[in-house]
Amino acid sequence: MLHLVKPDLIYYEKYNEMMKEWNESNTQIAPWFLEKPFENIEEFAEFIKMLDNVENGIVDKNFSSSTSYFVINKNGNLIGATSLRHYLTVEGFNTWGHIGYGVRPSERRKGYATEMLKMMLQEAKNKKINKVLIGAHASNI
């Protein structure tokens, strides 16, 4: 069973561990807000503030506001992340759609992505988004 949690300082070490693994795997990193480990907790705090701003509509007009989550399994391990764009934009990510999600390399092929998608479709429904667009990279098995 998975749980969606808002990014928070308590996940600093688990986030860095996940992103170190992801970067070393040389595989596609998703969703949009994941990139690399942070040098210190102050940088991580700025990252969380940025995600909060994006959720509250403080974004470049070419991009959509979106809600971002870390995904935790029943053991409390950070297994991936997901985001829900509140609307699509022409210049932004309309070709990729409303929902972005990714599972760290060591946790793939366990059904987590399917469960994450189901949870995010419910989040979309909760936000009155009745039709969603989802894209995938051609290399994504």
Phi, psi and omega per residue, in radians:
M1 nan 2.380 -3.126
L2 -1.916 2.753 3.089
H3 -2.324 2.418 3.003
L4 -1.523 2.292 3.078
V5 -2.298 2.547 3.083
K6 -1.267 2.473 3.064
P7 -0.958 2.350 -3.045
D8 -2.620 2.742 -3.133
L9 -1.006 -0.485 -3.122
I10 -1.122 -0.270 -3.126
Y11 -1.702 0.159 -3.074
Y12 -0.919 -0.952 -3.083
E13 -1.180 -0.733 -3.139
K14 -1.149 -0.662 3.095
Y15 -1.085 -0.866 -3.117
N16 -1.067 -0.689 3.100
E17 -1.082 -0.800 3.138
M18 -1.099 -0.798 -3.073
M19 -1.244 -0.536 3.045
K20 -1.094 -0.825 3.103
E21 -1.036 -0.801 -3.080
W22 -1.105 -0.803 -3.129
N23 -1.126 -0.675 3.134
E24 -1.198 -0.403 -3.116
S25 -1.371 -0.287 -3.079
N26 0.960 0.626 3.076
T27 -1.918 2.877 -3.127
Q28 -0.996 2.310 3.090
I29 -1.814 2.240 3.117
A30 -2.604 2.650 0.081
P31 -1.420 -3.005 -2.968
W32 -0.922 -0.569 -2.983
F33 -1.490 -0.140 3.096
L34 -1.508 2.440 3.106
E35 -2.566 -1.111 -3.037
K36 -2.714 2.914 3.047
P37 -1.119 2.735 3.108
F38 -1.708 2.553 -3.128
E39 -1.186 -0.584 -3.098
N40 -2.704 2.942 -3.064
I41 -1.220 -0.418 3.088
E42 -1.155 -0.721 3.069
E43 -1.111 -0.687 3.126
F44 -1.138 -0.668 3.092
A45 -1.094 -0.700 3.088
E46 -1.124 -0.676 3.081
F47 -1.049 -0.808 3.128
I48 -1.111 -0.701 3.111
K49 -1.095 -0.731 3.112
M50 -1.054 -0.784 3.135
L51 -1.101 -0.663 3.082
D52 -1.125 -0.749 3.096
N53 -1.050 -0.784 -3.138
V54 -1.081 -0.708 3.119
E55 -1.109 -0.600 -3.105
N56 -1.604 0.266 3.020
G57 1.468 0.184 3.103
I58 -1.582 1.413 -3.060
V59 -2.464 2.817 2.985
D60 -1.001 2.450 -3.075
K61 -1.065 -0.301 3.117
N62 -1.406 -0.161 -3.072
F63 -2.109 2.763 -3.118
S64 -1.580 2.629 2.919
S65 -1.222 2.645 -3.132
S66 -2.663 2.683 3.084
T67 -1.810 2.280 -3.075
S68 -2.028 2.526 -3.131
Y69 -2.379 2.601 2.829
F70 -1.597 2.683 -3.141
V71 -2.035 2.172 -3.067
I72 -2.003 2.426 3.076
N73 -1.571 -3.120 -3.052
K74 -1.102 -0.355 3.116
N75 -1.595 0.051 3.134
G76 1.460 0.200 3.132
N77 -1.512 2.481 3.100
L78 -1.424 1.952 -3.053
I79 -1.860 -0.153 3.134
G80 2.994 -2.838 -3.116
A81 -2.683 2.842 -3.130
T82 -2.674 2.770 3.088
S83 -2.549 2.707 3.125
L84 -2.215 1.993 3.047
R85 -1.321 2.346 -3.073
H86 -1.313 -0.407 3.111
Y87 -2.815 2.862 3.135
L88 -1.748 2.623 3.108
T89 -2.180 2.715 3.137
V90 -1.216 -0.829 -3.083
E91 -1.403 -0.403 -3.044
G92 -1.457 -1.962 -2.962
F93 -2.050 0.588 -3.076
N94 -1.123 -0.408 3.116
T95 -1.372 -0.343 3.138
W96 -1.720 -0.418 2.983
G97 1.706 -2.890 -3.026
H98 -1.407 -0.670 -2.977
I99 -1.992 2.271 3.019
G100 -2.167 2.455 3.120
Y101 -2.749 2.704 3.131
G102 -2.673 2.621 3.140
V103 -2.067 2.297 3.140
R104 -1.014 2.606 -3.013
P105 -0.907 -0.742 -3.077
S106 -1.255 -0.170 -3.101
E107 -1.950 0.159 -3.112
R108 -1.349 2.799 3.082
R109 1.172 0.550 3.101
K110 -2.123 0.138 3.137
G111 1.524 0.053 -3.087
Y112 -1.154 -0.701 -3.112
A113 -1.087 -0.701 3.108
T114 -1.091 -0.767 3.131
E115 -1.143 -0.690 3.111
M116 -1.096 -0.764 3.131
L117 -1.073 -0.757 3.109
K118 -1.032 -0.760 3.135
M119 -1.118 -0.691 -3.099
M120 -1.293 -0.546 3.039
L121 -1.120 -0.634 3.065
Q122 -1.181 -0.692 3.085
E123 -1.071 -0.731 3.104
A124 -1.066 -0.793 3.119
K125 -1.050 -0.724 3.108
N126 -1.068 -0.524 3.126
K127 -1.626 0.207 3.104
K128 1.150 0.504 3.013
I129 -1.666 1.801 -2.999
N130 -1.572 -0.392 3.052
K131 -2.162 2.265 3.128
V132 -2.108 2.590 3.055
L133 -1.942 2.324 3.120
I134 -2.312 2.345 3.091
G135 -2.038 2.866 3.103
A136 -2.532 2.546 3.032
H137 -1.190 2.543 -3.135
A138 -1.035 -0.511 -3.104
S139 -1.415 -0.103 -3.087
N140 -1.364 1.981 -3.108
I141 -1.300 nan nan
